[in-house]
Amino acid sequence: MNRRRQAATAWLFLSPAVIFFVLLFFLPIGNQLLTGLYDADGVNFVGLDNFTRALGDPEVVHSFLITLGYAAGTLVVGTAVGLGLAVILNQAIPGRTLFRSVLLIPYLTSVSIIGLLWRNILDPQVGILNRLLDQFGLPGQTWLSTHPLATIVGITVWSSAGYTMVLFLAGLQGIPGLYYEAARIDGAGPWRRFFSITLPLLTPTTLFVSIIGLISTLQQFALPYIVTGGGPGNATSLYAHRLFLVAFNDNDFGYASALSVLLLLVVLVLSLVQLKIGDRADAAH
Protein backbone atom coordinates (compact mmCIF):
# COMPACT_ATOMS: atom_id res chain seq x y z
CA MET A 1 0.00 0.00 0.00
CA ASN A 2 1.55 3.31 -1.07
CA ARG A 3 1.72 6.37 1.20
CA ARG A 4 -1.08 8.23 -0.60
CA ARG A 5 -3.43 5.31 -0.09
CA GLN A 6 -2.44 5.03 3.58
CA ALA A 7 -3.13 8.74 4.08
CA ALA A 8 -6.53 8.44 2.38
CA THR A 9 -7.43 5.49 4.62
CA ALA A 10 -6.36 7.41 7.72
CA TRP A 11 -8.47 10.45 6.76
CA LEU A 12 -11.42 8.16 6.04
CA PHE A 13 -11.34 6.81 9.61
CA LEU A 14 -10.67 10.26 11.08
CA SER A 15 -13.40 12.02 9.14
CA PRO A 16 -16.29 11.27 11.61
CA ALA A 17 -14.31 12.81 14.48
CA VAL A 18 -13.24 15.78 12.34
CA ILE A 19 -16.83 16.43 11.23
CA PHE A 20 -18.02 16.08 14.82
CA PHE A 21 -15.54 18.68 16.11
CA VAL A 22 -16.19 21.09 13.25
CA LEU A 23 -19.98 20.97 13.65
CA LEU A 24 -20.20 20.90 17.45
CA PHE A 25 -17.10 22.86 18.48
CA PHE A 26 -15.54 25.14 15.89
CA LEU A 27 -18.75 26.13 14.10
CA PRO A 28 -20.51 27.43 17.29
CA ILE A 29 -17.34 29.30 18.29
CA GLY A 30 -17.14 30.91 14.84
CA ASN A 31 -20.83 31.83 15.04
CA GLN A 32 -20.39 33.41 18.49
CA LEU A 33 -17.37 35.37 17.31
CA LEU A 34 -19.28 36.64 14.27
CA THR A 35 -22.38 37.54 16.33
CA GLY A 36 -20.18 39.46 18.75
CA LEU A 37 -19.21 41.82 15.94
CA TYR A 38 -22.84 43.02 15.50
CA ASP A 39 -25.19 45.14 17.59
CA ALA A 40 -28.02 43.88 19.81
CA ASP A 41 -30.33 43.34 16.84
CA GLY A 42 -27.68 41.48 14.86
CA VAL A 43 -28.08 43.90 11.94
CA ASN A 44 -25.43 46.61 12.22
CA PHE A 45 -21.74 45.71 12.17
CA VAL A 46 -20.01 47.32 15.20
CA GLY A 47 -16.59 45.66 14.95
CA LEU A 48 -14.87 45.19 18.30
CA ASP A 49 -17.13 47.64 20.18
CA ASN A 50 -18.82 44.85 22.16
CA PHE A 51 -15.44 43.49 23.25
CA THR A 52 -14.05 46.89 24.34
CA ARG A 53 -17.35 47.69 26.05
CA ALA A 54 -17.02 44.53 28.17
CA LEU A 55 -13.59 45.58 29.45
CA GLY A 56 -15.04 48.84 30.83
CA ASP A 57 -18.35 47.46 32.08
CA PRO A 58 -18.24 47.53 35.93
CA GLU A 59 -20.87 44.79 36.25
CA VAL A 60 -18.93 42.48 33.93
CA VAL A 61 -15.65 43.24 35.72
CA HIS A 62 -17.34 42.56 39.09
CA SER A 63 -18.80 39.25 37.89
CA PHE A 64 -15.45 38.23 36.42
CA LEU A 65 -13.59 38.99 39.67
CA ILE A 66 -16.01 37.07 41.88
CA THR A 67 -15.89 34.20 39.37
CA LEU A 68 -12.11 34.09 39.76
CA GLY A 69 -12.55 34.08 43.56
CA TYR A 70 -15.12 31.30 43.30
CA ALA A 71 -12.85 29.28 40.96
CA ALA A 72 -9.77 29.75 43.18
CA GLY A 73 -11.64 28.79 46.36
CA THR A 74 -13.25 25.77 44.74
CA LEU A 75 -10.02 24.53 43.17
CA VAL A 76 -7.87 24.90 46.29
CA VAL A 77 -10.36 23.51 48.79
CA GLY A 78 -11.82 20.94 46.38
CA THR A 79 -8.41 19.57 45.41
CA ALA A 80 -7.30 19.33 49.05
CA VAL A 81 -10.54 17.59 50.09
CA GLY A 82 -10.48 15.19 47.12
CA LEU A 83 -6.83 14.31 47.71
CA GLY A 84 -7.38 13.82 51.45
CA LEU A 85 -10.35 11.52 50.86
CA ALA A 86 -8.41 9.55 48.24
CA VAL A 87 -5.43 9.05 50.56
CA ILE A 88 -7.71 7.88 53.39
CA LEU A 89 -9.83 5.58 51.22
CA ASN A 90 -6.75 4.15 49.50
CA GLN A 91 -5.91 2.46 52.79
CA ALA A 92 -7.16 -1.01 53.72
CA ILE A 93 -9.96 0.20 56.00
CA PRO A 94 -13.30 -1.60 56.52
CA GLY A 95 -16.14 -0.38 54.30
CA ARG A 96 -13.95 1.70 52.00
CA THR A 97 -15.91 0.59 48.90
CA LEU A 98 -19.14 1.76 50.53
CA PHE A 99 -17.60 5.11 51.52
CA ARG A 100 -16.29 5.63 47.97
CA SER A 101 -19.75 4.95 46.53
CA VAL A 102 -21.53 7.22 49.01
CA LEU A 103 -19.10 10.09 48.36
CA LEU A 104 -19.68 9.79 44.61
CA ILE A 105 -23.48 10.14 44.87
CA PRO A 106 -23.57 14.00 44.99
CA TYR A 107 -21.50 14.19 41.78
CA LEU A 108 -23.95 11.88 40.03
CA THR A 109 -26.93 13.94 41.19
CA SER A 110 -28.40 16.66 38.98
CA VAL A 111 -27.14 20.16 39.80
CA SER A 112 -30.76 21.32 39.91
CA ILE A 113 -31.52 18.85 42.69
CA ILE A 114 -28.31 19.82 44.51
CA GLY A 115 -29.24 23.50 44.31
CA LEU A 116 -32.82 23.01 45.49
CA LEU A 117 -31.66 20.68 48.26
CA TRP A 118 -29.16 23.16 49.71
CA ARG A 119 -31.44 26.15 49.22
CA ASN A 120 -34.02 24.42 51.40
CA ILE A 121 -31.45 23.20 53.94
CA LEU A 122 -29.94 26.70 54.35
CA ASP A 123 -33.20 28.64 54.28
CA PRO A 124 -33.02 30.85 57.43
CA GLN A 125 -36.76 30.53 58.14
CA VAL A 126 -37.73 26.94 57.33
CA GLY A 127 -34.37 25.26 56.62
CA ILE A 128 -33.55 22.04 58.44
CA LEU A 129 -30.10 23.31 59.45
CA ASN A 130 -31.48 26.15 61.56
CA ARG A 131 -33.94 23.76 63.15
CA LEU A 132 -31.11 21.44 64.14
CA LEU A 133 -29.09 24.37 65.51
CA ASP A 134 -32.13 25.46 67.52
CA GLN A 135 -32.39 21.97 69.04
CA PHE A 136 -28.88 22.43 70.44
CA GLY A 137 -29.59 25.98 71.63
CA LEU A 138 -27.38 27.53 68.97
CA PRO A 139 -28.29 30.70 67.05
CA GLY A 140 -29.65 30.37 63.51
CA GLN A 141 -27.43 31.04 60.49
CA THR A 142 -27.90 33.33 57.51
CA TRP A 143 -25.01 32.08 55.37
CA LEU A 144 -26.85 32.72 52.11
CA SER A 145 -26.97 36.42 52.94
CA THR A 146 -23.83 36.94 55.05
CA HIS A 147 -21.37 34.62 53.23
CA PRO A 148 -23.13 33.74 49.95
CA LEU A 149 -20.07 33.15 47.76
CA ALA A 150 -18.28 31.05 50.38
CA THR A 151 -21.48 29.03 50.77
CA ILE A 152 -21.63 28.38 47.02
CA VAL A 153 -17.96 27.32 47.11
CA GLY A 154 -18.74 24.91 49.95
CA ILE A 155 -21.68 23.36 48.11
CA THR A 156 -19.57 22.97 44.95
CA VAL A 157 -16.74 21.31 46.88
CA TRP A 158 -19.22 18.97 48.57
CA SER A 159 -20.85 17.94 45.29
CA SER A 160 -17.58 17.41 43.38
CA ALA A 161 -15.46 15.84 46.15
CA GLY A 162 -16.35 12.29 45.11
CA TYR A 163 -15.32 12.85 41.50
CA THR A 164 -12.02 14.46 42.52
CA MET A 165 -11.43 11.61 44.96
CA VAL A 166 -11.89 9.01 42.20
CA LEU A 167 -9.33 10.77 39.97
CA PHE A 168 -6.79 10.92 42.80
CA LEU A 169 -7.49 7.28 43.71
CA ALA A 170 -6.62 6.29 40.14
CA GLY A 171 -3.40 8.29 40.42
CA LEU A 172 -2.50 6.79 43.80
CA GLN A 173 -3.02 3.24 42.58
CA GLY A 174 -0.67 3.93 39.68
CA ILE A 175 2.25 4.66 42.04
CA PRO A 176 4.45 1.54 42.42
CA GLY A 177 4.49 0.22 45.99
CA LEU A 178 8.22 -0.40 45.60
CA TYR A 179 8.87 3.32 46.09
CA TYR A 180 7.13 3.31 49.48
CA GLU A 181 8.96 0.14 50.57
CA ALA A 182 12.30 1.70 49.69
CA ALA A 183 11.36 4.87 51.58
CA ARG A 184 10.35 2.86 54.66
CA ILE A 185 13.68 1.02 54.60
CA ASP A 186 15.42 4.41 54.52
CA GLY A 187 13.41 5.45 57.58
CA ALA A 188 11.03 7.93 55.90
CA GLY A 189 7.86 8.55 57.93
CA PRO A 190 4.31 8.92 56.54
CA TRP A 191 4.56 12.70 55.96
CA ARG A 192 7.96 12.41 54.29
CA ARG A 193 6.63 9.66 51.99
CA PHE A 194 3.58 11.77 51.20
CA PHE A 195 5.52 14.91 50.28
CA SER A 196 8.49 13.17 48.63
CA ILE A 197 6.70 10.39 46.73
CA THR A 198 2.92 10.79 46.61
CA LEU A 199 2.58 14.48 45.78
CA PRO A 200 5.30 14.61 43.08
CA LEU A 201 4.01 11.48 41.34
CA LEU A 202 0.47 12.85 41.47
CA THR A 203 1.47 15.95 39.51
CA PRO A 204 -0.23 14.81 36.25
CA THR A 205 -3.44 13.95 38.15
CA THR A 206 -3.36 17.25 40.04
CA LEU A 207 -2.86 19.11 36.77
CA PHE A 208 -5.78 17.28 35.16
CA VAL A 209 -8.03 17.95 38.18
CA SER A 210 -7.11 21.65 38.22
CA ILE A 211 -7.69 22.16 34.48
CA ILE A 212 -11.04 20.34 34.46
CA GLY A 213 -12.05 22.13 37.65
CA LEU A 214 -11.02 25.54 36.29
CA ILE A 215 -13.00 25.10 33.08
CA SER A 216 -16.03 23.91 35.01
CA THR A 217 -15.98 26.66 37.66
CA LEU A 218 -15.43 29.52 35.21
CA GLN A 219 -18.56 28.38 33.36
CA GLN A 220 -20.63 27.78 36.52
CA PHE A 221 -24.15 29.08 36.18
CA ALA A 222 -26.84 26.71 37.42
CA LEU A 223 -25.83 26.23 41.07
CA PRO A 224 -25.66 29.91 42.19
CA TYR A 225 -28.64 30.73 39.99
CA ILE A 226 -30.78 28.13 41.79
CA VAL A 227 -29.45 28.68 45.32
CA THR A 228 -29.19 32.48 45.47
CA GLY A 229 -30.40 33.78 42.09
CA GLY A 230 -27.14 35.74 41.85
CA GLY A 231 -27.79 37.63 45.09
CA PRO A 232 -27.90 39.11 47.55
CA GLY A 233 -27.29 42.13 45.34
CA ASN A 234 -24.74 40.86 42.82
CA ALA A 235 -22.68 38.92 45.39
CA THR A 236 -23.00 35.59 43.56
CA SER A 237 -23.67 36.86 40.05
CA LEU A 238 -20.91 34.90 38.37
CA TYR A 239 -19.70 35.67 34.85
CA ALA A 240 -22.03 33.11 33.22
CA HIS A 241 -24.97 34.57 35.14
CA ARG A 242 -24.08 38.09 33.92
CA LEU A 243 -23.85 36.69 30.38
CA PHE A 244 -27.30 35.10 30.82
CA LEU A 245 -28.80 38.40 32.00
CA VAL A 246 -27.31 40.30 29.06
CA ALA A 247 -28.64 37.74 26.57
CA PHE A 248 -32.11 36.99 27.95
CA ASN A 249 -33.00 40.02 30.10
CA ASP A 250 -31.45 42.73 27.91
CA ASN A 251 -31.87 40.77 24.63
CA ASP A 252 -28.42 42.01 23.58
CA PHE A 253 -27.11 38.90 21.86
CA GLY A 254 -24.21 40.73 20.21
CA TYR A 255 -22.81 41.80 23.58
CA ALA A 256 -23.57 38.38 25.13
CA SER A 257 -21.69 36.66 22.29
CA ALA A 258 -18.70 38.93 22.87
CA LEU A 259 -18.76 38.04 26.58
CA SER A 260 -18.84 34.32 25.76
CA VAL A 261 -15.85 34.66 23.39
CA LEU A 262 -13.90 36.57 26.07
CA LEU A 263 -14.68 33.79 28.57
CA LEU A 264 -13.40 31.23 26.08
CA LEU A 265 -10.14 33.18 25.69
CA VAL A 266 -9.68 33.43 29.47
CA VAL A 267 -10.25 29.67 29.90
CA LEU A 268 -7.84 28.95 27.04
CA VAL A 269 -5.08 31.19 28.44
CA LEU A 270 -5.42 29.89 32.01
CA SER A 271 -5.42 26.27 30.77
CA LEU A 272 -2.25 26.87 28.76
CA VAL A 273 -0.60 28.47 31.82
CA GLN A 274 -1.53 25.43 33.92
CA LEU A 275 -0.13 23.06 31.27
CA LYS A 276 3.10 25.08 31.18
CA ILE A 277 3.38 24.91 34.97
CA GLY A 278 2.72 21.16 34.81
CA ASP A 279 5.46 20.67 32.21
CA ARG A 280 7.96 22.51 34.40
CA ALA A 281 6.92 20.46 37.43
CA ASP A 282 7.38 17.23 35.47
CA ALA A 283 10.79 18.38 34.27
CA ALA A 284 11.80 19.24 37.84
CA HIS A 285 11.00 15.68 38.96
N, C-alpha and C positions, 0 to 999 in steps of 0.2 A: 504494500500500500504506500503510494507516494505521499509526500508531506502535504500537498494541497488537499488530497482526499482525507487525510487525517484531520486537517484543520476544519474541513467542511463537516466531518462527523462530530468533531468537538462542538462546533457552533450549533449543530442540530440538537445536541443534548442540552446545551446551555440555553438555547432560545426560550424555553418556558420560563426559566428564572429571570432572564433578561427582560422579557415582556412583562412579567409580574412586577419587577422593580420599576420599570419605566411607567407603567400604568398606575401603580398604587403608591409610588414614592416620588419619582422625579416629576411626573406630570402635575400632581397637586402642588408641589413646591413651586414649579414654574407658573402655575395659575395664580397662586398667592402672591408671588413676586410681581406678576403683571397687574393684578388687581390693586396692589399697593401703590401703583403709579397713577391711579385715577382717583377722582374725587368720590364723595359719599354716594353719588348716584351712579358711579361707574361710567360716566359719559365723557367728562372733561379730563384730559391728560394733565396731571399736576407734577409730573417728574418725581423728584425725591422729597417733595414738600411734606408728605405724610411721615417720612422717616425722620426728617429734621424736626418736625413738630413733636414727635414722640420724645426726642432727647430733651426738649424744654418743657414738657408737660409735667407739672408737679405731681399730679395723681399717678401718672405712669411711673415716674421716678420713685415715688413712695411705694407703690405696689412692687416694683422691682427690688427695692432694698429689703422690704419685709420678706419677699420670696427668697432672697439670698440668706437672710437670717433663719428662715424656716428650713431651707435646704441644709445649711451648715449644722443647725441643731439636730436635725433628723439624721444626717449622715454620721456625725460624731457619736451621738448617743446610741443610734440604731446599730452602728457597727460594733461599738463596745458591748452592747447587750447581746447581739447575735453571736459575737465571738465568745463571750463569757458562757452563754448557754451551750454553745457547741463544745467548748472545752469540758464543761461539766458532764454533758450527756455523751461525750466520747469515752467516758470512763465506764468501767464494768459495774454499774450501780443497778439495783433492782428496779424494774419498771421503766427503764430508760426508753424502750420502744413506745410505751404508752405516753410518756412525757413528750417525746418528739412529735407524736401524732396530735396530741392536745394543743401543743404550741403552734402547730401548723394550721389549725382550724381558722383562726382569724384571717390569715392570708387568703384562705380559700373562700371566705365569705364576701359577698357583694359589698362594695364600698358604701352603697346606699343603706344597707342594713347596719353596717358599722356606724355610719353617721347618725342614723335615727336612734340606734341603741344608746350611743354615748350622749346624744342630746337629751334623751329622756333620763339617763342616769344622773347627768350633771345639772339637770333643771333645778334651780334654787328653790322653787316652790313645791314641786311634786316629785322631784328626783329621788331615787332610792338611796343615793349616797348621803344626802342630807338627813334622810330618815334614820339611816344607820348611825350617823354621827350624833343625832339627837338621842338615840338609845343609850349612847355612852356618855351623854352629858356634854358633848363637844359642840362648839358653835358651827352653824351651817356655813357652807362655802359658796363663793360666787366666782369660781374660776373662769367661767365663760365671759365674765365682764371685767374681772380684775387682771387675769393673766390669759387672755384668749389665745394668743399665738403659742405660748408655751403649752397650753392645753392641747392645741391641735398637733403640736410636735409630739406630745406624749401619746396621743391616740394613734398617730402614724407609726411611731416606734412600736407600740403594742401590737398593731395589726400586721406589721412587716417583720417582727422579730423571728417568727418561725421560718420564714423564707430565707432570711439572712443566716439563721442558724444552720439550715440545710446546706447552704453553699459552703459555709466554713467547715461543717462536718465532712463534706466531700474533700475539702483541702486537707484537713487533719488526717484523714484516712489514707491520703496519698503520700504522707511523710513516712519514710522507712523507719521501722522501729529500731533498726541497728544504730541510728544516730543517737537515740535516747539511751540505749544500752551503753554505748561508748561514753556518753556524757556522765552516766551514773558511775561507771568505773573510774572516771577522772574526778569523781567527787562533786559534780555539779548538782545543786539542789533544784527543787521544782521551779523556782522563779528564774534561776539562771538558765535552765533548759527551755523555759517558755520564751525568754527574751533572746536567747542565743540560737535556738533551733526553730521553735514553733513560729514566732512572728516573722523572721526573715523568709522562711520557706512558704509562708502564707501570703507573701507579697502579691503574687498574681491573683489570688482569690480576693484579697483586700482591694486590689485595683479594680477588679471586675465588679465587686459589690459597690464600690464608691461611684463608678461610672454609671451603672444601672440605677443606683439610688439617686444620683444627681439628675439624670435625665427625667426620672419619675417625679422627683420633688419639684423641679422647676416647672413642670407641666401640671402640677396638682391643682385641681379645680373642685371636684365633687365633694371631698370631705369637708373643707371649710365652708363651702356653699351650703351644705346640708346642716352642719352643726351650728354655725354662727351666722350664715348668710352674708359673710364678709365683714360683719361688725364685731363689737360695737364701734360705731363710726366707720372707719376704714381699716381698723386694726388687723383684720384677717383677710383683707381684700388682696389676695395674691395676684400675681401678674396675669394668670389665666382668667381669673375672675374679672379683672379690669378689662381684659380683651373681650370677654363675654358681654360686659356692659356696653362697651363701645359698639359691638356688632349688633346686639339684639335690643338694647334700650335706646341707643342713639341712632341705630340703623346706618352707621357710617362704616360700610364694609371695606372701603378703601383704606381708612385709617386702621381698622382691625386687621386687615391683611398685612399692612406694614408692621404692626406690632408682632404678629405671628412670625414674620420673616426675621425680625430682630431677635426674637426668642430663639429661633433656630440657630442663628449665628452665635448667640451667647452659649447655647448648649454645645455647639460644635467646637468653639474655642476652648471652653472649660474641659471638654472631653479630651481634646488634643493635649492640653496642659497636663492633665492627669496621666495620659499615656506616656508623655515625655518624662514625668516624674517617675513613673513605674519602670521605664527603661533604665533610668539612672540608678534606681534602687536595685534592679536586677544586676546591672553591671558592677555595682559596689559589692554584691555578694557573690 
